[in-house]
Amino acid sequence: MRQLDLVVVVVYLVAIAVIGLRLAGRQKTARDYFVGESHMPWWTVSFSVVATETSVLTVISVPGGAYSGQGFGNVELALGYVIGRVVVATVLIPLYKRGGFVSAYQYLGGRFGPRLQGLASVTFVFTRLLAEGVRLFASAIPIKLLLDEFGVQTGYRAIIVVLTVITVVYTYLGGIRAVIWTDAIQMGLYLGGALLAIGVLWGHVGGDGFTKALHSGHFRLFDTDFGLAHILTSPFALPTAIIGGAIFAMASHGSDQLIVQRVLATRSLRDGQKAMIASGVFVTVQFAAFSLVGALLWSYNEGRSFTDLDLASSDNLYPDFILHGLPVVISGLLVAGILGAAMGSLSSALNSMSNSTVADIIHSFFRTAPSEESLLRLARVMTLVWAVLMAVFACAFSASTGNVYLTGLTIAGYTYGALLGAFLLGRVLRRAGETDAVLAFLVTVAVMTYLVRGVRIDVTVAGATVPTAIAAQWLVPIGVVVTLVVGGLLSLLRRAPGGAAGNAAGAGPGRVTATAGRE
């Protein structure tokens, strides 16, 4: 019977590529390739944002975390993310939409100059290469376990190559339209799979199982431990989740081209704002659904540990239920949903990296504006280049140590503070110039590298003292403060040339429009 599940998975892989190409239409310009000529419906963009930020590890780890004691802590995190997205929708999206941009970093070019625009873009594409390459390999781990269960023996590298090839087909030809539409479909599939799992589990455990999970603390939403060490190190501490999470979301959704590009594909400023805020609501619902799966699984398994269940870790919990607790064909659909989560994040990364490379890096070297046909060809070539590099990196990682994995998980801590800080520097310090911003950016990355790699806080766990890294949510506000302080001090130390302040104040709209006009 497992053959039926395998047929479902294969049909899905073929269908998603075909559907993506048919819905995308034919691209005629680079702008159409990158932002769909800004004609995408806001709700599909919102779904795409959610699918972009949702990896395979999110799908399988949230149920495992809820099972093992995190409760609904991820929903608490999502509440902070909603607040951050509201700020992004109010403060930053109007800058991007009114400027007619295809890249978030064009604002930095208009406000400070091409050096900071190029630096921000280079930082984005290489850190995204690292993070997405690691995510691609990490996605192959549960997929391999699922395929082994189907009797398909294959290695991580083969899975990486197949996922990359199928994804790059519709991303290369269909551009952002194909990415957004397929993301929306894939989100519906894995979220619908979670709802199916909830229905099946509810049928097994009933109201009594729900009550037992509730009384055991598996529905706990807020972490009210206000110890300083706990707040600084735990992502689920209430101040960390709400305050730190809000600022983290401002960086990830306001200064990261991976997300901003989707919002730029909407039809209007209002649609872009709706897409951004709605994505926060959808993420909250998504986290609640997967957390409920974990809580019901606890009742379903009568609270047994992962060892008692013969599972290697909490991440094996949900896949194991998909394979052994669901009917044939339904389990195949949920496996396809896991594949969809992997392909959604990969396609989004490839298109946004190609976008930033062409719009922010390569385009700035042209003395005369290239034709739209040349830019479109270049965009597609860069999509292939980044796909190959990402697959090579992921395959190379499969034979390396876990250090790169840890680096990939904390990569946002190195750069998000500097990126968001650069945008805020341009908004709040009118006196700051390009040199101030570039130096502040570099200093911030150096400081954050030290904090991520070298700073540990002693936390008492089960009577033992454990050196623990600073929670990722606090790295962004620290980085923003460093950028603003360094940039502000540098702008005060140098003597502003005549009219500099006025030029800085007026550089935004004037230079932004010129930049947008060249696109």
C-alpha positions in Angstrom: 0.0 0.0 0.0 3.0 2.3 0.4 3.2 2.4 -3.3 0.0 4.5 -3.4 1.7 7.1 -1.0 4.7 7.2 -3.3 2.5 7.8 -6.4 0.8 10.7 -4.6 4.2 12.3 -3.8 5.4 11.9 -7.4 2.2 13.3 -8.9 2.5 16.2 -6.5 6.0 17.0 -7.6 5.1 17.0 -11.2 1.8 18.9 -10.7 3.3 21.7 -8.7 5.9 22.5 -11.4 3.2 22.4 -14.1 0.7 24.5 -12.1 3.4 27.0 -11.2 4.3 27.5 -14.9 0.7 27.8 -16.1 -0.2 30.4 -13.4 2.9 32.4 -14.0 2.4 33.2 -17.6 5.2 34.5 -19.7 7.7 37.1 -18.4 8.7 39.9 -20.8 10.7 42.2 -18.5 13.0 41.9 -15.5 10.4 43.8 -13.4 7.8 41.2 -14.3 10.2 38.4 -13.4 11.0 39.9 -10.0 7.8 41.6 -8.8 5.2 40.4 -11.3 4.7 43.9 -12.5 3.2 44.5 -9.0 -0.1 42.9 -10.0 -0.3 40.0 -7.5 -3.4 39.6 -5.2 -2.5 40.5 -1.6 -3.8 37.2 -0.2 -1.6 35.1 -2.4 1.4 37.3 -1.4 0.5 36.8 2.2 0.5 33.0 1.8 3.8 33.2 0.0 5.3 35.2 2.9 4.2 32.5 5.3 5.5 29.6 3.1 8.8 31.4 2.5 9.5 31.6 6.3 8.3 28.1 6.9 10.8 25.3 6.5 10.5 21.6 6.8 12.1 21.9 10.3 9.3 24.3 11.3 6.6 21.8 10.2 8.2 18.9 12.1 9.7 20.6 15.1 6.7 22.7 16.4 4.6 19.5 17.1 7.7 17.9 18.7 8.3 21.0 20.8 4.7 21.2 22.0 4.9 17.5 22.9 8.1 17.9 25.0 7.1 20.8 27.1 7.2 24.0 25.1 3.4 24.1 25.0 2.0 26.9 22.8 5.3 28.9 23.2 5.6 29.3 19.4 2.2 31.0 19.4 3.5 33.4 22.0 6.4 34.1 19.6 4.0 34.7 16.8 2.2 37.4 18.8 5.5 39.4 18.9 6.0 38.8 15.2 2.5 40.3 14.5 3.5 43.5 16.3 6.7 43.8 14.3 4.9 43.3 11.0 2.4 46.0 11.9 5.4 48.4 12.3 6.9 47.3 9.0 3.6 47.8 7.2 3.3 51.3 8.7 6.9 52.6 8.5 8.9 50.7 5.8 6.5 49.4 3.2 5.3 52.9 2.2 9.0 53.7 1.4 9.3 50.7 -0.9 6.0 50.9 -2.7 6.1 54.7 -3.3 9.6 54.4 -4.6 8.6 51.8 -7.2 11.4 49.5 -6.1 12.1 45.9 -7.0 14.6 45.6 -4.1 14.5 46.8 -0.5 18.1 47.9 -0.8 17.3 50.5 -3.5 16.1 52.7 -0.7 19.6 52.5 0.9 21.1 53.4 -2.5 18.9 56.4 -2.8 19.4 57.6 0.8 23.1 56.9 1.2 24.6 55.9 -2.1 25.6 52.8 -4.1 28.3 51.6 -1.7 25.9 50.8 1.1 23.3 49.4 -1.3 25.9 47.0 -2.7 27.2 46.1 0.8 23.7 45.4 2.1 22.9 43.3 -1.0 26.2 41.3 -0.9 25.6 40.7 2.8 22.1 39.5 2.0 22.9 37.1 -0.9 25.9 35.4 0.9 24.2 35.0 4.2 21.1 33.7 2.5 23.3 31.3 0.6 24.6 30.0 3.9 21.3 29.9 5.6 19.3 28.4 2.8 22.0 25.9 1.9 21.9 24.6 5.4 18.1 24.6 5.4 18.1 22.7 2.2 20.3 20.0 3.7 18.3 19.9 6.9 15.1 19.5 4.8 16.6 16.4 3.2 17.0 14.6 6.6 13.3 14.0 7.4 12.5 13.5 3.7 15.1 10.7 3.6 13.5 9.0 6.6 10.1 9.2 5.0 11.4 7.8 1.7 13.2 5.0 3.6 9.8 4.1 5.0 8.4 3.9 1.5 11.2 1.5 0.6 13.0 4.1 -1.6 16.6 4.0 -0.5 18.5 7.1 -1.5 21.1 9.5 -0.2 20.9 13.1 1.0 22.6 14.4 -2.1 20.1 12.8 -4.5 17.3 14.3 -2.5 19.0 17.7 -2.6 19.5 17.5 -6.3 16.0 16.4 -7.1 14.4 19.1 -5.0 16.6 21.7 -6.5 16.0 20.7 -10.1 12.2 20.5 -9.8 12.1 23.8 -7.9 14.4 25.6 -10.3 12.2 24.6 -13.3 9.3 26.8 -12.4 11.4 29.4 -10.6 13.6 29.9 -13.7 10.8 30.1 -16.2 8.0 31.5 -14.1 9.7 34.1 -11.9 8.0 35.6 -8.9 4.5 34.8 -10.1 5.3 31.1 -10.2 7.0 31.3 -6.8 4.0 33.1 -5.2 1.3 30.9 -6.6 3.1 27.6 -5.8 4.0 29.0 -2.3 0.2 29.6 -1.7 -0.6 26.0 -2.9 2.1 24.5 -0.7 1.1 26.4 2.4 -2.5 25.2 1.9 -1.2 21.6 1.6 1.0 21.5 4.7 -1.5 23.5 6.8 -4.4 21.4 5.5 -2.3 18.4 6.4 -2.0 19.6 10.0 -5.8 20.1 10.2 -6.3 16.5 8.9 -3.9 15.2 11.5 -5.8 17.2 14.2 -9.1 15.6 13.0 -7.6 12.1 13.1 -6.0 12.6 16.5 -9.2 14.1 18.0 -11.1 11.0 16.8 -8.6 8.9 18.8 -8.3 10.8 22.0 -11.6 12.7 22.2 -12.5 15.3 24.8 -10.7 13.4 27.6 -7.4 13.5 25.7 -7.8 17.2 25.2 -8.5 17.8 28.9 -5.5 15.7 29.9 -3.2 17.7 27.6 -4.7 21.0 29.0 -4.2 20.0 32.6 -0.6 18.8 32.0 0.4 22.2 30.7 0.7 21.3 27.0 -1.5 24.3 26.2 0.6 26.8 28.2 0.9 30.0 26.1 3.0 32.5 28.1 6.3 31.9 29.8 6.2 34.1 32.9 9.7 33.3 34.3 11.1 36.8 34.6 14.6 35.9 35.8 17.2 38.0 33.9 19.3 35.0 32.7 16.1 33.3 31.5 14.9 36.4 29.6 18.2 36.9 27.9 18.6 33.2 26.8 15.1 31.7 26.3 13.2 32.5 23.1 10.0 31.8 24.9 10.4 34.2 27.9 7.5 36.7 27.7 9.6 39.9 27.2 11.9 38.0 24.7 9.0 36.7 22.6 6.9 39.9 22.5 9.5 42.7 22.5 12.5 40.9 21.0 10.2 39.0 18.6 8.6 42.2 17.4 12.0 43.8 16.6 13.3 40.6 15.1 10.2 40.6 12.8 10.9 44.2 11.8 14.3 43.1 10.6 13.3 39.8 8.9 10.2 41.3 7.2 11.3 44.9 6.7 15.0 44.7 5.7 15.4 41.1 4.3 14.9 41.0 0.5 13.6 37.5 0.8 10.3 38.8 2.3 10.2 42.4 1.1 10.3 41.2 -2.6 6.9 39.4 -2.1 5.3 42.5 -0.7 6.6 44.6 -3.6 4.6 42.3 -6.0 1.3 43.5 -4.6 -1.0 45.9 -6.5 -0.9 48.9 -4.1 0.5 50.2 -0.9 -2.7 49.2 0.9 -2.5 45.6 -0.5 1.1 45.4 0.5 0.2 46.4 4.1 -2.6 43.9 4.2 -0.4 41.1 2.9 2.2 41.9 5.6 -0.1 42.1 8.6 -2.2 39.1 7.4 0.9 37.0 7.1 1.4 37.5 10.9 -2.1 36.3 11.6 -1.6 33.3 9.3 1.7 32.4 11.0 -0.1 32.6 14.4 -2.8 30.2 13.2 -0.2 27.9 11.7 1.8 27.7 14.9 -1.4 27.1 16.8 -2.3 24.2 14.5 1.0 22.5 14.7 1.2 23.1 18.5 -2.2 21.5 18.8 -1.0 18.5 16.8 1.9 18.1 19.4 -0.5 18.4 22.4 -2.9 15.8 21.0 0.0 13.5 20.1 1.0 13.6 23.8 -2.5 12.3 24.7 -2.4 9.8 21.8 0.9 8.4 23.0 -0.2 8.6 26.6 2.7 10.9 27.5 5.4 8.4 26.7 8.9 9.7 26.1 10.6 9.7 22.7 12.9 6.8 23.9 9.8 4.7 24.8 8.5 5.4 21.4 11.8 4.3 19.7 12.2 7.8 18.2 15.6 9.5 17.9 14.3 12.9 18.8 11.3 15.1 19.0 11.6 16.0 15.3 10.7 12.3 14.4 7.4 12.5 16.3 5.2 14.1 13.6 6.7 12.2 10.6 6.3 8.9 12.5 2.6 9.7 13.1 2.2 10.6 9.4 3.6 7.3 8.3 2.0 5.0 10.9 -1.1 6.8 12.2 -2.8 8.0 9.1 -4.5 6.2 6.2 -2.7 5.5 3.0 -2.9 8.3 0.5 -3.6 10.8 3.3 -0.1 10.1 4.6 1.2 10.6 1.1 -0.5 14.0 0.9 1.2 15.0 4.2 4.6 13.9 3.0 4.0 16.0 -0.1 3.2 18.9 2.2 6.6 18.5 3.9 8.2 18.5 0.4 6.2 21.6 -0.3 7.6 23.4 2.7 11.1 22.6 1.5 10.4 23.7 -2.1 8.6 26.9 -1.0 11.5 28.3 1.0 14.0 27.2 -1.7 12.1 28.8 -4.6 11.7 32.1 -2.7 15.4 32.2 -1.8 16.5 31.6 -5.4 14.3 34.3 -6.9 15.1 36.9 -4.2 18.9 36.3 -4.5 18.7 36.6 -8.3 16.7 39.8 -7.8 19.2 41.4 -5.4 22.1 40.3 -7.5 20.7 42.0 -10.7 19.0 45.0 -9.1 21.5 45.9 -6.5 24.9 44.6 -7.5 25.2 44.0 -11.3 22.9 46.7 -12.4 24.9 49.4 -10.6 28.0 48.6 -12.8 26.2 49.4 -16.1 27.0 52.9 -17.4 24.0 52.8 -19.7 20.7 51.1 -18.8 20.5 47.6 -20.3 17.5 46.5 -22.3 14.7 44.7 -20.5 15.5 41.6 -22.5 19.1 41.6 -21.3 18.1 42.1 -17.7 15.5 39.3 -18.0 18.2 36.9 -19.4 20.6 37.9 -16.7 17.9 37.4 -14.0 17.3 33.8 -15.2 21.1 33.1 -15.4 21.6 34.2 -11.8 18.7 32.0 -10.7 20.6 29.0 -12.1 23.9 30.2 -10.7 22.5 30.5 -7.2 20.6 27.2 -7.5 23.8 25.4 -8.4 25.8 27.1 -5.6 23.1 26.3 -3.0 22.9 22.7 -4.0 26.7 22.3 -4.0 26.9 23.9 -0.5 24.1 21.7 0.8 25.8 18.6 -0.6 29.1 19.6 0.8 27.6 20.1 4.1 26.2 16.5 4.2 29.8 15.3 4.7 30.9 18.0 7.1 30.6 18.6 10.9 27.7 20.2 12.7 29.5 23.5 13.2 28.2 24.8 9.9 24.7 23.8 10.9 24.9 25.9 14.0 26.3 28.8 12.0 23.3 28.5 9.6 20.8 28.6 12.4 22.2 31.7 14.0 23.0 33.6 10.7 20.3 36.1 11.3 22.1 37.2 14.4 25.1 38.3 12.4 23.3 40.5 9.9 19.7 41.4 10.7 20.7 44.1 13.3 23.0 45.8 10.8 20.4 45.7 8.0 17.5 47.0 10.0 19.9 49.5 11.7 20.9 50.9 8.3 17.3 51.5 7.3 16.5 53.2 10.6 19.7 55.2 10.4 18.5 56.6 7.1 15.1 57.5 8.6 16.0 59.0 12.0 19.5 60.5 11.6 19.2 62.9 8.7 22.8 64.1 9.2 24.3 60.6 8.6 26.1 60.1 5.3 27.2 57.1 3.3 30.6 56.7 5.0 28.9 56.9 8.4 26.4 54.2 7.4 29.0 51.9 5.8 31.3 52.0 8.8 28.4 51.6 11.2 27.2 48.5 9.2 30.7 46.9 9.2 31.2 47.6 12.9 27.8 46.1 13.8 28.5 42.9 11.9 31.9 42.6 13.7 30.3 43.2 17.1 27.4 40.8 16.5 29.9 38.1 15.3 31.6 38.4 18.7 28.3 38.2 20.6 27.0 35.2 18.7 30.2 33.2 18.8 31.8 34.3 22.0 29.3 35.5 24.6 27.6 32.9 26.9 25.4 33.4 29.9 25.3 30.9 32.8 21.9 29.4 33.2 20.9 26.9 35.9 19.2 23.8 34.4 18.2 20.9 36.6 20.7 22.1 39.3 23.6 22.4 36.8 25.1 25.6 35.3 25.0 25.6 31.5 26.6 28.3 29.4 23.9 29.5 27.0 23.9 31.8 24.0 21.9 35.0 23.9 18.4 34.4 22.5 18.3 35.3 18.8 15.5 37.8 19.3 17.8 40.0 21.4 20.6 40.0 18.8 18.6 42.2 16.4 17.9 45.1 18.9 21.5 45.0 20.1 22.7 45.3 16.5 20.3 48.1 15.7 21.5 50.1 18.8 25.1 49.5 17.7 24.4 50.7 14.2 22.6 53.8 15.3 25.2 54.7 18.0 28.2 54.2 15.7 26.5 55.9 12.8 25.4 58.8 14.9 28.8 59.4 16.6 30.5 59.3 13.2 28.1 61.8 11.7 28.8 64.1 14.7 32.6 63.7 14.6 32.9 64.8 11.0 32.1 68.3 9.9 29.2 68.3 7.6 29.8 70.0 4.2 27.6 72.9 3.2 24.0 71.8 2.9 24.8 68.2 3.8 21.9 67.9 6.2 19.5 69.3 3.7 20.8 67.0 1.0 20.5 64.0 3.3 17.0 65.0 4.1 16.1 65.4 0.5 18.1 62.5 -0.9 15.5 60.0 0.0 12.7 60.9 -2.4 14.8 62.5 -5.2 17.5 59.8 -5.5 15.0 57.0 -4.9 12.8 58.1 -7.7 15.8 58.3 -10.0 16.9 54.8 -9.0 13.4 53.5 -9.5 13.2 55.1 -12.9 16.3 53.1 -14.1 14.7 49.8 -13.2 
